[in-house]
């Protein structure tokens, strides 16, 4: 393993991998996560916004969602968890957290425009994550 990568993994609190589609971001994130827990006693979360579910597939998981899923890594001294931003669930969680009362929350969650926007608004995960 490249010593520069190991040094980065040892000292970084967060690593963000970004770029255009199809360049290996998800594969790189998974590989860095696995490498980090094999070489250090860190707790590592690999979080993706990739709706294609490539991360789950790459790690042999059935599915990923907003809840962290532990991933067993042979030889690991640290712990690895994975999660994927589920856009609809994230929007709903945000409404539940910030609605001033339960009646307002229920009205927003039942609103047809809200349901359409949160389930079909392409790339709305960009807004939920920030």
Secondary structure, 3 states (H helix, E strand, C coil): CCHHHHHHHHHCCCCCCCCCCCCCHHHHHHHHHHHHHHHCCCEEEEEECCCCCHHHHHCCCCCCCCCCEEECCCCCCCEEEEEECCHHHHHHHHHHHHCCCHHHHHHHHHCHHHHHHHHHCCCCHHHHHC
